[in-house]
Amino acid sequence: MEKKRTPYRPDQRLALQRIESARIKMGITRSDLCLSADLSTRTYRRMCTSGRGFDRHIRALRFALRTIDQRRRAAEQMFSEIADV
């Protein structure tokens, strides 16, 4: 019985589509997302075109989206409190 080989970079099309739609919905540029995820824009572009990527890159992109969202909320809250004073 021969073990079937798996691709070097697994198929991540569904995850990348979700990340891309969330990015567009939040109004984040690709370069800002890549900068926050510590990925090069070239790597992100290659992942989107091929549909394949490492799990660590997908986790980094998801974490970057959450981080950007949290920072935006914190900034809005801080500035709304300053405006109330």
N, CA, C and O atoms as a CHARMM CRD file, in Angstrom:
* protein
*
  340
    1    1 MET  N      0.83000  -1.17500   0.00000 PROA 1      0.00000
    2    1 MET  CA     0.00000   0.00000   0.00000 PROA 1      0.00000
    3    1 MET  C      0.88000   1.24600   0.00000 PROA 1      0.00000
    4    1 MET  O      1.68500   1.46200   0.90500 PROA 1      0.00000
    5    2 GLU  N      0.70800   2.03400  -1.01100 PROA 2      0.00000
    6    2 GLU  CA     1.53300   3.22500  -1.15300 PROA 2      0.00000
    7    2 GLU  C      0.81900   4.43900  -0.56400 PROA 2      0.00000
    8    2 GLU  O     -0.37200   4.65300  -0.78800 PROA 2      0.00000
    9    3 LYS  N      1.57400   5.21800   0.18600 PROA 3      0.00000
   10    3 LYS  CA     1.00500   6.41500   0.79700 PROA 3      0.00000
   11    3 LYS  C      0.85700   7.50200  -0.26600 PROA 3      0.00000
   12    3 LYS  O      1.79600   7.79500  -1.00600 PROA 3      0.00000
   13    4 LYS  N     -0.32300   8.08600  -0.32600 PROA 4      0.00000
   14    4 LYS  CA    -0.59300   9.12400  -1.31500 PROA 4      0.00000
   15    4 LYS  C      0.06200  10.43500  -0.87600 PROA 4      0.00000
   16    4 LYS  O     -0.05700  10.84700   0.27800 PROA 4      0.00000
   17    5 ARG  N      0.73800  11.06500  -1.79200 PROA 5      0.00000
   18    5 ARG  CA     1.41100  12.32600  -1.48300 PROA 5      0.00000
   19    5 ARG  C      0.39900  13.45600  -1.38500 PROA 5      0.00000
   20    5 ARG  O     -0.58400  13.50200  -2.12400 PROA 5      0.00000
   21    6 THR  N      0.66100  14.35100  -0.46800 PROA 6      0.00000
   22    6 THR  CA    -0.17800  15.53700  -0.31800 PROA 6      0.00000
   23    6 THR  C      0.57000  16.72700  -0.89600 PROA 6      0.00000
   24    6 THR  O      1.79900  16.70600  -0.97000 PROA 6      0.00000
   25    7 PRO  N     -0.14900  17.76300  -1.30600 PROA 7      0.00000
   26    7 PRO  CA     0.53800  18.92000  -1.86100 PROA 7      0.00000
   27    7 PRO  C      1.38400  19.62200  -0.80500 PROA 7      0.00000
   28    7 PRO  O      1.07200  19.59600   0.38600 PROA 7      0.00000
   29    8 TYR  N      2.45500  20.24500  -1.26600 PROA 8      0.00000
   30    8 TYR  CA     3.36700  20.96000  -0.37700 PROA 8      0.00000
   31    8 TYR  C      2.63700  22.09200   0.34000 PROA 8      0.00000
   32    8 TYR  O      2.78300  22.27800   1.54800 PROA 8      0.00000
   33    9 ARG  N      1.86000  22.83200  -0.41800 PROA 9      0.00000
   34    9 ARG  CA     1.02100  23.88800   0.15600 PROA 9      0.00000
   35    9 ARG  C     -0.42900  23.46200  -0.03900 PROA 9      0.00000
   36    9 ARG  O     -0.87400  23.32500  -1.17900 PROA 9      0.00000
   37   10 PRO  N     -1.17500  23.24800   1.03800 PROA 10     0.00000
   38   10 PRO  CA    -2.55500  22.76300   0.90000 PROA 10     0.00000
   39   10 PRO  C     -3.48300  23.79200   0.26800 PROA 10     0.00000
   40   10 PRO  O     -3.20500  24.99100   0.26200 PROA 10     0.00000
   41   11 ASP  N     -4.59200  23.28900  -0.26300 PROA 11     0.00000
   42   11 ASP  CA    -5.59300  24.14800  -0.89000 PROA 11     0.00000
   43   11 ASP  C     -6.25000  25.01600   0.18300 PROA 11     0.00000
   44   11 ASP  O     -6.79300  24.50600   1.16300 PROA 11     0.00000
   45   12 GLN  N     -6.19500  26.32400  -0.01500 PROA 12     0.00000
   46   12 GLN  CA    -6.73700  27.27200   0.95900 PROA 12     0.00000
   47   12 GLN  C     -7.69200  28.26100   0.29100 PROA 12     0.00000
   48   12 GLN  O     -7.89600  29.36300   0.80000 PROA 12     0.00000
   49   13 ARG  N     -8.27900  27.87600  -0.84200 PROA 13     0.00000
   50   13 ARG  CA    -9.12700  28.81400  -1.58800 PROA 13     0.00000
   51   13 ARG  C    -10.26800  29.37800  -0.75500 PROA 13     0.00000
   52   13 ARG  O    -10.51500  30.58300  -0.77600 PROA 13     0.00000
   53   14 LEU  N    -10.95900  28.52500  -0.02800 PROA 14     0.00000
   54   14 LEU  CA   -12.10100  28.96500   0.77000 PROA 14     0.00000
   55   14 LEU  C    -11.66200  29.94800   1.85800 PROA 14     0.00000
   56   14 LEU  O    -12.30000  30.98100   2.06100 PROA 14     0.00000
   57   15 ALA  N    -10.58300  29.62700   2.54700 PROA 15     0.00000
   58   15 ALA  CA   -10.08300  30.51600   3.60200 PROA 15     0.00000
   59   15 ALA  C     -9.62600  31.84500   3.01400 PROA 15     0.00000
   60   15 ALA  O     -9.88000  32.90000   3.59500 PROA 15     0.00000
   61   16 LEU  N     -8.95800  31.80300   1.87300 PROA 16     0.00000
   62   16 LEU  CA    -8.49000  33.03900   1.24400 PROA 16     0.00000
   63   16 LEU  C     -9.65700  33.89200   0.75500 PROA 16     0.00000
   64   16 LEU  O     -9.59800  35.12000   0.82000 PROA 16     0.00000
   65   17 GLN  N    -10.71600  33.24800   0.26500 PROA 17     0.00000
   66   17 GLN  CA   -11.90100  34.00700  -0.15200 PROA 17     0.00000
   67   17 GLN  C    -12.54300  34.70700   1.03600 PROA 17     0.00000
   68   17 GLN  O    -12.97400  35.85500   0.93000 PROA 17     0.00000
   69   18 ARG  N    -12.60700  34.01700   2.15900 PROA 18     0.00000
   70   18 ARG  CA   -13.17200  34.63400   3.37200 PROA 18     0.00000
   71   18 ARG  C    -12.31500  35.80500   3.84500 PROA 18     0.00000
   72   18 ARG  O    -12.83900  36.85700   4.21200 PROA 18     0.00000
   73   19 ILE  N    -11.01800  35.61900   3.83400 PROA 19     0.00000
   74   19 ILE  CA   -10.10900  36.68500   4.25900 PROA 19     0.00000
   75   19 ILE  C    -10.23100  37.87600   3.33100 PROA 19     0.00000
   76   19 ILE  O    -10.28600  39.01900   3.78400 PROA 19     0.00000
   77   20 GLU  N    -10.27500  37.61600   2.03600 PROA 20     0.00000
   78   20 GLU  CA   -10.36300  38.70500   1.05900 PROA 20     0.00000
   79   20 GLU  C    -11.68900  39.45100   1.18300 PROA 20     0.00000
   80   20 GLU  O    -11.71300  40.67800   1.08600 PROA 20     0.00000
   81   21 SER  N    -12.78600  38.73400   1.39600 PROA 21     0.00000
   82   21 SER  CA   -14.07500  39.41900   1.54000 PROA 21     0.00000
   83   21 SER  C    -14.11800  40.23200   2.83200 PROA 21     0.00000
   84   21 SER  O    -14.67800  41.32800   2.85500 PROA 21     0.00000
   85   22 ALA  N    -13.53400  39.70800   3.90200 PROA 22     0.00000
   86   22 ALA  CA   -13.47700  40.46900   5.16000 PROA 22     0.00000
   87   22 ALA  C    -12.59700  41.69900   4.99800 PROA 22     0.00000
   88   22 ALA  O    -12.90700  42.76100   5.53600 PROA 22     0.00000
   89   23 ARG  N    -11.50600  41.56200   4.26300 PROA 23     0.00000
   90   23 ARG  CA   -10.60300  42.68900   4.02000 PROA 23     0.00000
   91   23 ARG  C    -11.32200  43.80000   3.27000 PROA 23     0.00000
   92   23 ARG  O    -11.20200  44.97200   3.62500 PROA 23     0.00000
   93   24 ILE  N    -12.06000  43.43800   2.24700 PROA 24     0.00000
   94   24 ILE  CA   -12.79400  44.42200   1.45000 PROA 24     0.00000
   95   24 ILE  C    -13.89600  45.05600   2.28800 PROA 24     0.00000
   96   24 ILE  O    -14.10300  46.26800   2.23000 PROA 24     0.00000
   97   25 LYS  N    -14.60000  44.24400   3.06200 PROA 25     0.00000
   98   25 LYS  CA   -15.68400  44.73900   3.90700 PROA 25     0.00000
   99   25 LYS  C    -15.17200  45.74700   4.93100 PROA 25     0.00000
  100   25 LYS  O    -15.84900  46.73000   5.23000 PROA 25     0.00000
  101   26 MET  N    -13.98100  45.50400   5.46600 PROA 26     0.00000
  102   26 MET  CA   -13.40000  46.39300   6.46500 PROA 26     0.00000
  103   26 MET  C    -12.69000  47.59100   5.84000 PROA 26     0.00000
  104   26 MET  O    -12.33400  48.53800   6.54100 PROA 26     0.00000
  105   27 GLY  N    -12.48600  47.55200   4.53300 PROA 27     0.00000
  106   27 GLY  CA   -11.82200  48.66500   3.85500 PROA 27     0.00000
  107   27 GLY  C    -10.32100  48.70100   4.08500 PROA 27     0.00000
  108   27 GLY  O     -9.72800  49.77700   4.15900 PROA 27     0.00000
  109   28 ILE  N     -9.71100  47.54800   4.19500 PROA 28     0.00000
  110   28 ILE  CA    -8.27000  47.44600   4.43600 PROA 28     0.00000
  111   28 ILE  C     -7.57000  47.18700   3.10900 PROA 28     0.00000
  112   28 ILE  O     -8.04000  46.38300   2.30300 PROA 28     0.00000
  113   29 THR  N     -6.46800  47.85100   2.88200 PROA 29     0.00000
  114   29 THR  CA    -5.70300  47.60000   1.66400 PROA 29     0.00000
  115   29 THR  C     -4.91000  46.30300   1.82500 PROA 29     0.00000
  116   29 THR  O     -4.65100  45.84900   2.94000 PROA 29     0.00000
  117   30 ARG  N     -4.53600  45.72500   0.70000 PROA 30     0.00000
  118   30 ARG  CA    -3.74400  44.49400   0.74200 PROA 30     0.00000
  119   30 ARG  C     -2.40500  44.73900   1.41800 PROA 30     0.00000
  120   30 ARG  O     -1.93100  43.90500   2.19000 PROA 30     0.00000
  121   31 SER  N     -1.80200  45.87500   1.12900 PROA 31     0.00000
  122   31 SER  CA    -0.49000  46.15100   1.71600 PROA 31     0.00000
  123   31 SER  C     -0.58300  46.30800   3.23000 PROA 31     0.00000
  124   31 SER  O      0.31500  45.86800   3.94700 PROA 31     0.00000
  125   32 ASP  N     -1.66000  46.93200   3.73200 PROA 32     0.00000
  126   32 ASP  CA    -1.83500  47.05600   5.18200 PROA 32     0.00000
  127   32 ASP  C     -2.03700  45.69300   5.83500 PROA 32     0.00000
  128   32 ASP  O     -1.49000  45.42100   6.90400 PROA 32     0.00000
  129   33 LEU  N     -2.82100  44.84400   5.18800 PROA 33     0.00000
  130   33 LEU  CA    -3.04800  43.50200   5.71700 PROA 33     0.00000
  131   33 LEU  C     -1.74300  42.71100   5.74900 PROA 33     0.00000
  132   33 LEU  O     -1.43500  42.05500   6.74300 PROA 33     0.00000
  133   34 CYS  N     -0.98800  42.77400   4.67300 PROA 34     0.00000
  134   34 CYS  CA     0.28100  42.04300   4.60700 PROA 34     0.00000
  135   34 CYS  C      1.27700  42.57600   5.62700 PROA 34     0.00000
  136   34 CYS  O      2.00900  41.80500   6.24700 PROA 34     0.00000
  137   35 LEU  N      1.30500  43.87700   5.80000 PROA 35     0.00000
  138   35 LEU  CA     2.20900  44.48000   6.77600 PROA 35     0.00000
  139   35 LEU  C      1.85900  44.01600   8.18600 PROA 35     0.00000
  140   35 LEU  O      2.74500  43.69600   8.97800 PROA 35     0.00000
  141   36 SER  N      0.58000  43.98200   8.49300 PROA 36     0.00000
  142   36 SER  CA     0.13800  43.55000   9.81900 PROA 36     0.00000
  143   36 SER  C      0.36500  42.05400  10.03000 PROA 36     0.00000
  144   36 SER  O      0.64000  41.62100  11.14900 PROA 36     0.00000
  145   37 ALA  N      0.25200  41.26700   8.96900 PROA 37     0.00000
  146   37 ALA  CA     0.44000  39.81300   9.06800 PROA 37     0.00000
  147   37 ALA  C      1.90200  39.40400   8.91300 PROA 37     0.00000
  148   37 ALA  O      2.23400  38.22400   9.02500 PROA 37     0.00000
  149   38 ASP  N      2.76900  40.37200   8.65800 PROA 38     0.00000
  150   38 ASP  CA     4.19500  40.11500   8.45000 PROA 38     0.00000
  151   38 ASP  C      4.43200  39.17000   7.26700 PROA 38     0.00000
  152   38 ASP  O      5.25300  38.25500   7.33200 PROA 38     0.00000
  153   39 LEU  N      3.68900  39.42200   6.19000 PROA 39     0.00000
  154   39 LEU  CA     3.84700  38.69600   4.93000 PROA 39     0.00000
  155   39 LEU  C      4.22900  39.68900   3.84800 PROA 39     0.00000
  156   39 LEU  O      3.86700  40.86400   3.92100 PROA 39     0.00000
  157   40 SER  N      4.95200  39.22800   2.85400 PROA 40     0.00000
  158   40 SER  CA     5.21800  40.11000   1.72500 PROA 40     0.00000
  159   40 SER  C      3.97700  40.14600   0.83200 PROA 40     0.00000
  160   40 SER  O      3.20700  39.18800   0.77900 PROA 40     0.00000
  161   41 THR  N      3.80100  41.25200   0.14100 PROA 41     0.00000
  162   41 THR  CA     2.64900  41.35700  -0.75900 PROA 41     0.00000
  163   41 THR  C      2.76900  40.33800  -1.88600 PROA 41     0.00000
  164   41 THR  O      1.76200  39.85000  -2.39900 PROA 41     0.00000
  165   42 ARG  N      3.97400  40.02400  -2.26000 PROA 42     0.00000
  166   42 ARG  CA     4.19400  39.02600  -3.31000 PROA 42     0.00000
  167   42 ARG  C      3.69500  37.64500  -2.86300 PROA 42     0.00000
  168   42 ARG  O      3.06300  36.92500  -3.63700 PROA 42     0.00000
  169   43 THR  N      3.98100  37.29000  -1.62600 PROA 43     0.00000
  170   43 THR  CA     3.51400  36.00600  -1.08500 PROA 43     0.00000
  171   43 THR  C      1.99800  35.96400  -1.04600 PROA 43     0.00000
  172   43 THR  O      1.38700  34.96800  -1.43200 PROA 43     0.00000
  173   44 TYR  N      1.38900  37.05200  -0.57900 PROA 44     0.00000
  174   44 TYR  CA    -0.07400  37.09700  -0.49600 PROA 44     0.00000
  175   44 TYR  C     -0.69600  37.02000  -1.88700 PROA 44     0.00000
  176   44 TYR  O     -1.68700  36.31900  -2.08900 PROA 44     0.00000
  177   45 ARG  N     -0.11800  37.73500  -2.83900 PROA 45     0.00000
  178   45 ARG  CA    -0.64000  37.71500  -4.20700 PROA 45     0.00000
  179   45 ARG  C     -0.51500  36.31300  -4.80400 PROA 45     0.00000
  180   45 ARG  O     -1.42600  35.84500  -5.48700 PROA 45     0.00000
  181   46 ARG  N      0.60700  35.64800  -4.55000 PROA 46     0.00000
  182   46 ARG  CA     0.80000  34.28600  -5.05400 PROA 46     0.00000
  183   46 ARG  C     -0.20200  33.33000  -4.41800 PROA 46     0.00000
  184   46 ARG  O     -0.73300  32.44500  -5.09000 PROA 46     0.00000
  185   47 MET  N     -0.46200  33.50500  -3.12500 PROA 47     0.00000
  186   47 MET  CA    -1.43700  32.65400  -2.44900 PROA 47     0.00000
  187   47 MET  C     -2.82400  32.83900  -3.05200 PROA 47     0.00000
  188   47 MET  O     -3.54600  31.86300  -3.25700 PROA 47     0.00000
  189   48 CYS  N     -3.20000  34.07700  -3.33700 PROA 48     0.00000
  190   48 CYS  CA    -4.53300  34.35100  -3.89000 PROA 48     0.00000
  191   48 CYS  C     -4.68000  33.80100  -5.30400 PROA 48     0.00000
  192   48 CYS  O     -5.73900  33.28200  -5.65400 PROA 48     0.00000
  193   49 THR  N     -3.64600  33.90600  -6.11300 PROA 49     0.00000
  194   49 THR  CA    -3.75500  33.42600  -7.49100 PROA 49     0.00000
  195   49 THR  C     -3.70800  31.90300  -7.57300 PROA 49     0.00000
  196   49 THR  O     -4.43000  31.30200  -8.36900 PROA 49     0.00000
  197   50 SER  N     -2.86500  31.27800  -6.75600 PROA 50     0.00000
  198   50 SER  CA    -2.75500  29.81800  -6.81600 PROA 50     0.00000
  199   50 SER  C     -3.81500  29.12000  -5.96700 PROA 50     0.00000
  200   50 SER  O     -4.18700  27.98100  -6.24700 PROA 50     0.00000
  201   51 GLY  N     -4.30400  29.80700  -4.92600 PROA 51     0.00000
  202   51 GLY  CA    -5.27300  29.19000  -4.03200 PROA 51     0.00000
  203   51 GLY  C     -4.63600  28.26800  -3.01400 PROA 51     0.00000
  204   51 GLY  O     -5.33200  27.55100  -2.29400 PROA 51     0.00000
  205   52 ARG  N     -3.32700  28.28600  -2.95300 PROA 52     0.00000
  206   52 ARG  CA    -2.60800  27.41800  -2.02200 PROA 52     0.00000
  207   52 ARG  C     -1.76800  28.26100  -1.07800 PROA 52     0.00000
  208   52 ARG  O     -1.22200  29.29700  -1.45800 PROA 52     0.00000
  209   53 GLY  N     -1.67700  27.79500   0.15800 PROA 53     0.00000
  210   53 GLY  CA    -0.87500  28.51900   1.13200 PROA 53     0.00000
  211   53 GLY  C     -0.65000  27.67800   2.36900 PROA 53     0.00000
  212   53 GLY  O     -1.36200  26.70700   2.62500 PROA 53     0.00000
  213   54 PHE  N      0.33800  28.06400   3.11700 PROA 54     0.00000
  214   54 PHE  CA     0.64100  27.36500   4.35800 PROA 54     0.00000
  215   54 PHE  C     -0.35500  27.77500   5.43800 PROA 54     0.00000
  216   54 PHE  O     -0.87600  28.89100   5.44100 PROA 54     0.00000
  217   55 ASP  N     -0.60100  26.85100   6.34700 PROA 55     0.00000
  218   55 ASP  CA    -1.52600  27.12600   7.45000 PROA 55     0.00000
  219   55 ASP  C     -1.05300  28.30100   8.29700 PROA 55     0.00000
  220   55 ASP  O     -1.86700  29.09500   8.77000 PROA 55     0.00000
  221   56 ARG  N      0.25100  28.41500   8.48900 PROA 56     0.00000
  222   56 ARG  CA     0.77600  29.50800   9.31300 PROA 56     0.00000
  223   56 ARG  C      0.49400  30.86300   8.67900 PROA 56     0.00000
  224   56 ARG  O      0.28200  31.84200   9.39500 PROA 56     0.00000
  225   57 HSD  N      0.48600  30.94000   7.34700 PROA 57     0.00000
  226   57 HSD  CA     0.17600  32.20000   6.67300 PROA 57     0.00000
  227   57 HSD  C     -1.30500  32.54700   6.81600 PROA 57     0.00000
  228   57 HSD  O     -1.65400  33.70900   7.02000 PROA 57     0.00000
  229   58 ILE  N     -2.16600  31.55200   6.71000 PROA 58     0.00000
  230   58 ILE  CA    -3.60500  31.78500   6.87100 PROA 58     0.00000
  231   58 ILE  C     -3.89700  32.24500   8.29500 PROA 58     0.00000
  232   58 ILE  O     -4.68100  33.17200   8.50100 PROA 58     0.00000
  233   59 ARG  N     -3.26800  31.59800   9.28000 PROA 59     0.00000
  234   59 ARG  CA    -3.45200  32.01700  10.67300 PROA 59     0.00000
  235   59 ARG  C     -2.96400  33.44500  10.88300 PROA 59     0.00000
  236   59 ARG  O     -3.60800  34.22300  11.58700 PROA 59     0.00000
  237   60 ALA  N     -1.84000  33.79200  10.28000 PROA 60     0.00000
  238   60 ALA  CA    -1.30000  35.14700  10.42000 PROA 60     0.00000
  239   60 ALA  C     -2.23900  36.17600   9.79600 PROA 60     0.00000
  240   60 ALA  O     -2.42200  37.25900  10.35300 PROA 60     0.00000
  241   61 LEU  N     -2.83100  35.85500   8.65700 PROA 61     0.00000
  242   61 LEU  CA    -3.76300  36.78100   8.00800 PROA 61     0.00000
  243   61 LEU  C     -5.02800  36.95800   8.83600 PROA 61     0.00000
  244   61 LEU  O     -5.52300  38.07600   8.98000 PROA 61     0.00000
  245   62 ARG  N     -5.55300  35.87300   9.37800 PROA 62     0.00000
  246   62 ARG  CA    -6.75400  35.97100  10.22500 PROA 62     0.00000
  247   62 ARG  C     -6.46600  36.78200  11.48700 PROA 62     0.00000
  248   62 ARG  O     -7.27300  37.61600  11.89700 PROA 62     0.00000
  249   63 PHE  N     -5.32500  36.53300  12.08900 PROA 63     0.00000
  250   63 PHE  CA    -4.94700  37.27000  13.28600 PROA 63     0.00000
  251   63 PHE  C     -4.76300  38.75300  12.96300 PROA 63     0.00000
  252   63 PHE  O     -5.12500  39.61500  13.76400 PROA 63     0.00000
  253   64 ALA  N     -4.20600  39.04600  11.80000 PROA 64     0.00000
  254   64 ALA  CA    -4.01700  40.44100  11.39200 PROA 64     0.00000
  255   64 ALA  C     -5.35800  41.14200  11.21700 PROA 64     0.00000
  256   64 ALA  O     -5.50700  42.29800  11.61500 PROA 64     0.00000
  257   65 LEU  N     -6.33200  40.46200  10.62900 PROA 65     0.00000
  258   65 LEU  CA    -7.66500  41.05600  10.48700 PROA 65     0.00000
  259   65 LEU  C     -8.27500  41.36700  11.84700 PROA 65     0.00000
  260   65 LEU  O     -8.83700  42.44300  12.05200 PROA 65     0.00000
  261   66 ARG  N     -8.16300  40.42300  12.77000 PROA 66     0.00000
  262   66 ARG  CA    -8.70100  40.65200  14.11800 PROA 66     0.00000
  263   66 ARG  C     -7.97700  41.79400  14.81800 PROA 66     0.00000
  264   66 ARG  O     -8.60600  42.61800  15.48200 PROA 66     0.00000
  265   67 THR  N     -6.66600  41.84500  14.67000 PROA 67     0.00000
  266   67 THR  CA    -5.87900  42.89200  15.31300 PROA 67     0.00000
  267   67 THR  C     -6.24300  44.26400  14.77100 PROA 67     0.00000
  268   67 THR  O     -6.41000  45.21100  15.54000 PROA 67     0.00000
  269   68 ILE  N     -6.36500  44.37800  13.46700 PROA 68     0.00000
  270   68 ILE  CA    -6.73400  45.65900  12.85900 PROA 68     0.00000
  271   68 ILE  C     -8.11300  46.08800  13.33200 PROA 68     0.00000
  272   68 ILE  O     -8.33000  47.26100  13.63900 PROA 68     0.00000
  273   69 ASP  N     -9.04700  45.14400  13.39300 PROA 69     0.00000
  274   69 ASP  CA   -10.39800  45.46100  13.85400 PROA 69     0.00000
  275   69 ASP  C    -10.38800  45.92300  15.31400 PROA 69     0.00000
  276   69 ASP  O    -11.05800  46.89500  15.66100 PROA 69     0.00000
  277   70 GLN  N     -9.64000  45.23600  16.16000 PROA 70     0.00000
  278   70 GLN  CA    -9.56300  45.61500  17.57000 PROA 70     0.00000
  279   70 GLN  C     -8.93500  46.99200  17.74000 PROA 70     0.00000
  280   70 GLN  O     -9.38600  47.78800  18.56400 PROA 70     0.00000
  281   71 ARG  N     -7.90100  47.27000  16.96600 PROA 71     0.00000
  282   71 ARG  CA    -7.25600  48.58800  17.06100 PROA 71     0.00000
  283   71 ARG  C     -8.19600  49.69400  16.60900 PROA 71     0.00000
  284   71 ARG  O     -8.21600  50.77400  17.19900 PROA 71     0.00000
  285   72 ARG  N     -8.96600  49.43300  15.57800 PROA 72     0.00000
  286   72 ARG  CA    -9.93100  50.43700  15.11400 PROA 72     0.00000
  287   72 ARG  C    -10.99600  50.70100  16.17000 PROA 72     0.00000
  288   72 ARG  O    -11.34900  51.85200  16.43100 PROA 72     0.00000
  289   73 ARG  N    -11.50500  49.63700  16.77300 PROA 73     0.00000
  290   73 ARG  CA   -12.51800  49.80900  17.82300 PROA 73     0.00000
  291   73 ARG  C    -11.95800  50.57900  19.01500 PROA 73     0.00000
  292   73 ARG  O    -12.62700  51.45500  19.56300 PROA 73     0.00000
  293   74 ALA  N    -10.73800  50.25400  19.41300 PROA 74     0.00000
  294   74 ALA  CA   -10.12000  50.94200  20.54400 PROA 74     0.00000
  295   74 ALA  C     -9.91500  52.42200  20.23200 PROA 74     0.00000
  296   74 ALA  O    -10.12600  53.27500  21.09400 PROA 74     0.00000
  297   75 ALA  N     -9.50600  52.72400  19.00400 PROA 75     0.00000
  298   75 ALA  CA    -9.30500  54.12000  18.61500 PROA 75     0.00000
  299   75 ALA  C    -10.63000  54.87300  18.59600 PROA 75     0.00000
  300   75 ALA  O    -10.70600  56.01100  19.06100 PROA 75     0.00000
  301   76 GLU  N    -11.66900  54.24600  18.06200 PROA 76     0.00000
  302   76 GLU  CA   -12.98800  54.88900  18.04300 PROA 76     0.00000
  303   76 GLU  C    -13.48600  55.15600  19.45700 PROA 76     0.00000
  304   76 GLU  O    -14.02900  56.22400  19.74000 PROA 76     0.00000
  305   77 GLN  N    -13.29800  54.18500  20.33900 PROA 77     0.00000
  306   77 GLN  CA   -13.75000  54.35000  21.71700 PROA 77     0.00000
  307   77 GLN  C    -12.95700  55.45600  22.41400 PROA 77     0.00000
  308   77 GLN  O    -13.52800  56.27400  23.13400 PROA 77     0.00000
  309   78 MET  N    -11.65700  55.47600  22.20000 PROA 78     0.00000
  310   78 MET  CA   -10.82400  56.48000  22.84200 PROA 78     0.00000
  311   78 MET  C    -11.19900  57.88100  22.37300 PROA 78     0.00000
  312   78 MET  O    -11.32400  58.79900  23.18300 PROA 78     0.00000
  313   79 PHE  N    -11.37600  58.04200  21.06800 PROA 79     0.00000
  314   79 PHE  CA   -11.69500  59.36200  20.54300 PROA 79     0.00000
  315   79 PHE  C    -13.12200  59.78700  20.87500 PROA 79     0.00000
  316   79 PHE  O    -13.40000  60.98100  20.98700 PROA 79     0.00000
  317   80 SER  N    -14.02400  58.82600  21.03400 PROA 80     0.00000
  318   80 SER  CA   -15.38200  59.20000  21.44100 PROA 80     0.00000
  319   80 SER  C    -15.39000  59.66400  22.89600 PROA 80     0.00000
  320   80 SER  O    -16.15200  60.56200  23.25300 PROA 80     0.00000
  321   81 GLU  N    -14.55000  59.05900  23.73600 PROA 81     0.00000
  322   81 GLU  CA   -14.44500  59.49600  25.12800 PROA 81     0.00000
  323   81 GLU  C    -13.81100  60.87600  25.22200 PROA 81     0.00000
  324   81 GLU  O    -14.19900  61.67600  26.07400 PROA 81     0.00000
  325   82 ILE  N    -12.84900  61.16500  24.36900 PROA 82     0.00000
  326   82 ILE  CA   -12.21000  62.48400  24.36200 PROA 82     0.00000
  327   82 ILE  C    -13.20500  63.53800  23.90400 PROA 82     0.00000
  328   82 ILE  O    -13.21900  64.65000  24.43200 PROA 82     0.00000
  329   83 ALA  N    -14.02700  63.20200  22.93500 PROA 83     0.00000
  330   83 ALA  CA   -15.01000  64.15800  22.41500 PROA 83     0.00000
  331   83 ALA  C    -16.08200  64.46500  23.45100 PROA 83     0.00000
  332   83 ALA  O    -16.64900  65.55800  23.44900 PROA 83     0.00000
  333   84 ASP  N    -16.36700  63.51100  24.34000 PROA 84     0.00000
  334   84 ASP  CA   -17.38200  63.71700  25.37300 PROA 84     0.00000
  335   84 ASP  C    -16.91500  64.65000  26.48100 PROA 84     0.00000
  336   84 ASP  O    -17.73800  65.22400  27.19500 PROA 84     0.00000
  337   85 VAL  N    -15.62700  64.80300  26.63000 PROA 85     0.00000
  338   85 VAL  CA   -15.08700  65.63400  27.72200 PROA 85     0.00000
  339   85 VAL  C    -15.25100  67.07900  27.45800 PROA 85     0.00000
  340   85 VAL  O    -14.85000  67.90500  28.27800 PROA 85     0.00000
